[in-house]
Amino acid sequence: MERLEDRGWTCAPLGEWHCFNPAFGKSKNTSSITVNVFEVDGKFLGTEVLWSVGTYAGQPCPQDEILTPADIGIPYYACHHYSH
């Protein structure tokens, strides 16, 4: 996680640590975002795909339930792709 922050990524403690690519804030295309997720101790869990409300069309999430905007507090649906 520290290596990502050294490369300009933004990491925030949102339950687990979620790290956003520096291009996220600069891109005009925010229809989907892939986020790296780490446990509090820094162990990599996997990725999370975020689909904007306007582009989510019922895509399945193979490992977990889809989290809704009401669940996560932002206008995206979330799907975890964890390695465990």
N, C-alpha and C positions, 0 to 999 in steps of 0.2 A: 504494500500500500504506500509506503514512504517513497518508493521509486516512482510510482505514478504521480504523487504530489510534486516530486522533484522535476517531473516533465510537464508540469502545468495542469494536471488533473485536479479537480475539486472533489474532496471527499467530505462527506457529512454523516454524522451519526443519526441515522433514521431507523432505529432499532438496531440493525447491523450497520456497518459502515458501507455507504454507497458512494462509488467513485465515478464521476462524470468526466468524459473526454473534454479537453479544452475547446474542441470544435463545437460542442453543444451550445454554448452561449453565443457563438458567432454564426451558426448556421441558420438559414431561413427555413430549411426543411426540418421541421421537428415532428413529422408525422410518426416516426418511430425512433426510439433511442435505446441503445444497449448500454447497460450500466454494469460495472464490476462490483461485486458484493463480497465483503469480508466480515468475518466474525469480529467481535470486540477486540480479541487478542491478535488480530491481524491475519488469521488463517483465511485463505481464499475459499469462498463457498461456491462461486460460479458467477453466472451472469443473470441479469434481469432484463427482459425486453419490455419496454413501455410503448404502447400504441396510443396515439392521441384519440380523444373522443370522436373526432371527425373521421378518422381512418379505421378505427376498430370495426371489423365486420364479422365478429364471431369466430375469429381464429382460435383453434384449440391450444391448450397449454398442456404439453405431454406429461409434466411431472406434478402439477399442482392445479388448484383452482385458479381461475382468473381473478385477480384482485380488481375491484372496481374503483372509480374515482372517489366514491364515498369511503372506501376502505383506506385509501392512501392519501387523501386530501389534496390531490392535484388532478387536472383534467386528462388523466391517462389511465389505461387499463394495464395491469402488470402481470407478467408471466415469469416465474423463476425457472432457471436452467442450472440447477446446482449439481455438483459432482458427487454428492453423497447419496 
